[in-house]
Amino acid sequence: MRVLDTGRPEQGAFLWTRSGTGRAADYEYQATRVGTDRLVWVLRDNSERVLRAELLAQVTAALATAGTLACVMSILTEQIMPAVGATVGAAVLNEPGSDHYTVRHIHDRERGPQTPAPFSVSAPYPTAHTARTGRALFFADPAERTEAFPAAAPFFTDRYHSTAVLPLALEARLFGAVSFHFDEGHEFTDSERSFLTALAGQCALAIERARLHQEAACKQAQLEALAAPPGPPPGP
């Protein structure tokens, strides 16, 4: 090989079709000569990165056609949360023009969809903290989460081993927060944090579009009501 002949490291990429699934795995490699006749290969499996890119593209396309807030929430809890492997997840949104928040949708792999419920952002829970401050939270294990939010510990069962809470925000506007809970340990690498943040960002954009669409529809209905001809006068 050229690396053995020249002594200069080489790097590149290739696709490898996995047996069984038939899915192409994306790899990067770097080859380095050690001594005069030995070659060291370093392989990096980018399959996870490719899968995340595909999921983000699918989610972006689905959210682009979501015309209502309910549709956005359904995509978040029925498509995004299961796709990232979350056992339980929830989306908390503020009510426009008020200080009230509502748990809009809950994804629960075992119990199914849950009904919306009022939510207090002053509660000592991770999701409330993010909905109030806009700060993302990542807890790889229960001990980290309990140390930060001891009052919330009784509510987290074994299905809540690792937790990620992301703000649903667009520029300076904070709509609420979305939580992802995993029943297995998650280290939340930089790439996974960026991926979950990107998903939450796409949801925030869709929420804004849905709210603007709803406001426009309400204004249009008001204008049509004002422009409608008056009805016949009441009879004697």
C-alpha positions in Angstrom: 0.0 0.0 0.0 1.1 3.6 -0.5 1.1 4.3 3.2 3.8 1.6 3.6 5.7 2.9 0.7 5.6 6.6 1.5 5.1 6.7 5.2 2.5 9.4 4.9 -0.8 8.8 6.7 -3.9 8.5 4.5 -7.6 9.0 5.3 -10.8 8.6 3.4 -14.3 7.1 3.6 -16.2 4.1 2.3 -19.5 2.3 2.5 -19.9 -1.2 3.8 -23.1 -3.1 3.4 -24.0 -4.9 6.6 -25.0 -8.5 6.4 -28.5 -9.3 7.7 -29.9 -5.7 7.4 -28.5 -4.9 4.0 -28.0 -1.4 5.1 -25.0 0.6 4.0 -22.7 1.6 6.9 -20.7 4.8 6.5 -17.1 4.6 7.6 -14.1 6.9 7.8 -10.7 5.5 8.0 -7.1 6.6 8.7 -4.1 4.5 7.9 -0.7 5.2 9.5 2.6 3.4 9.1 4.3 2.3 12.3 7.9 1.4 11.9 8.9 0.1 8.4 6.4 -2.7 7.8 3.4 -2.2 10.0 0.1 -0.5 9.3 -2.4 0.8 11.8 -6.0 1.3 10.7 -8.4 3.5 12.6 -12.0 3.1 11.6 -14.9 5.4 12.5 -18.5 4.1 12.1 -20.6 7.1 11.0 -23.8 5.0 10.7 -25.4 6.8 13.7 -24.6 10.2 12.3 -26.2 9.2 9.0 -29.3 7.8 10.7 -29.6 11.0 12.7 -29.3 13.1 9.5 -32.0 11.0 7.9 -34.3 11.3 10.9 -33.8 15.1 11.1 -34.7 15.4 7.4 -37.8 13.3 7.8 -38.9 15.3 10.9 -38.3 18.6 9.2 -40.4 17.5 6.2 -43.2 16.3 8.4 -43.2 19.4 10.5 -43.3 21.6 7.5 -46.8 20.3 6.7 -48.1 20.5 10.2 -50.8 23.2 10.2 -52.0 23.0 13.7 -50.4 22.8 17.2 -52.0 19.4 17.8 -50.3 18.1 14.6 -46.9 19.4 15.7 -47.3 17.7 19.1 -48.4 14.5 17.5 -45.2 14.4 15.4 -43.1 15.2 18.4 -44.5 12.5 20.7 -45.5 9.8 18.1 -42.6 10.0 15.7 -39.6 11.9 17.3 -39.7 10.5 20.8 -40.0 6.8 19.8 -37.4 7.3 17.0 -34.7 8.5 19.5 -35.4 5.6 21.8 -37.2 7.6 24.6 -39.2 5.5 27.0 -41.2 8.5 28.2 -41.3 12.0 27.0 -43.4 15.1 27.4 -43.9 18.5 25.8 -44.8 21.5 27.9 -46.1 24.7 26.3 -47.1 28.1 27.6 -50.5 29.5 26.8 -50.2 32.6 24.7 -50.9 35.8 26.6 -50.7 34.2 30.0 -48.4 32.7 32.6 -50.1 29.3 32.4 -48.4 26.2 31.0 -49.9 22.9 29.9 -48.4 19.5 29.4 -49.7 19.2 25.8 -48.6 15.6 24.9 -47.0 12.8 26.7 -45.3 9.8 25.0 -45.2 6.7 27.2 -44.1 3.5 25.5 -46.0 1.3 28.0 -49.1 3.4 28.8 -49.7 5.1 25.5 -50.9 8.7 25.1 -51.8 10.7 28.1 -54.3 13.6 28.3 -53.1 17.3 28.6 -52.8 18.7 32.1 -52.0 22.0 33.7 -48.3 22.5 34.6 -46.5 24.8 36.9 -43.1 26.2 35.8 -42.3 27.0 39.4 -42.3 23.3 40.3 -38.9 21.9 41.4 -38.7 19.6 38.3 -36.2 19.5 35.4 -38.9 20.2 32.8 -40.2 23.1 34.7 -36.7 24.5 35.1 -36.1 24.4 31.4 -39.5 25.8 30.5 -38.9 28.7 32.9 -35.2 29.4 32.1 -34.6 28.1 28.6 -31.6 26.1 29.8 -31.1 22.6 28.4 -30.4 19.8 31.0 -28.7 16.5 30.5 -28.5 13.8 33.2 -26.7 10.6 32.3 -27.7 8.8 35.4 -30.3 9.2 38.2 -27.8 10.3 40.8 -26.9 13.4 38.8 -30.6 14.3 38.3 -31.4 13.7 42.0 -28.6 15.9 43.1 -29.9 18.8 41.0 -33.6 18.2 41.6 -34.0 16.2 44.9 -37.7 17.0 45.2 -38.4 15.3 41.8 -36.6 12.0 42.7 -39.8 10.2 43.9 -41.4 10.7 40.5 -38.7 9.0 38.5 -38.9 5.2 38.3 -36.4 2.8 36.6 -37.8 3.9 33.2 -36.3 7.3 33.8 -32.6 6.3 34.0 -31.3 9.1 31.8 -33.0 12.4 31.1 -32.6 15.2 28.5 -34.7 18.4 28.6 -34.6 20.9 25.8 -36.1 24.3 25.5 -38.7 24.9 22.8 -37.5 28.3 21.8 -37.2 30.6 18.8 -34.7 33.4 19.1 -35.7 35.2 22.3 -39.2 33.6 22.5 -39.5 30.6 24.9 -42.5 28.4 24.2 -41.9 25.7 26.7 -39.8 22.6 26.9 -39.6 19.0 25.8 -38.2 16.1 27.8 -36.8 12.8 26.8 -36.4 10.0 29.3 -34.5 6.7 28.6 -34.6 3.5 30.5 -30.9 2.8 29.7 -27.8 4.9 30.4 -27.1 7.7 28.0 -23.8 9.6 28.1 -25.3 12.4 25.9 -22.2 13.0 23.8 -21.8 16.4 22.1 -23.2 15.0 18.9 -26.3 13.6 20.6 -26.9 16.9 22.4 -26.6 18.8 19.1 -29.0 16.3 17.5 -31.6 16.6 20.2 -31.2 20.4 20.2 -31.8 20.4 16.4 -34.9 18.3 16.8 -36.3 20.7 19.5 -35.4 23.7 17.3 -37.4 22.3 14.4 -40.4 21.7 16.7 -40.2 25.3 17.9 -40.3 26.6 14.3 -43.3 24.4 13.6 -45.0 25.7 16.8 -44.5 29.3 15.7 -45.9 28.6 12.3 -48.9 26.8 13.7 -49.7 29.7 16.1 -49.3 32.3 13.4 -51.6 30.2 11.1 -54.2 30.0 13.9 -54.0 33.8 14.6 -54.4 34.5 10.9 -57.4 32.2 10.6 -59.0 33.9 13.6 -58.5 37.4 12.2 -59.8 36.3 8.9 -62.9 34.9 10.5 -63.5 38.2 12.4 -63.1 40.2 9.2 -65.6 38.0 7.4 -68.0 38.3 10.3 -67.8 42.1 10.1 -68.1 42.2 6.4 -71.2 39.9 6.3 -74.4 41.7 5.4 -76.8 42.2 8.3 -79.6 39.7 8.6 -83.2 40.6 8.2 -84.8 42.7 10.9 -86.7 40.9 13.5 -90.4 40.5 12.9 -93.1 42.4 14.8 
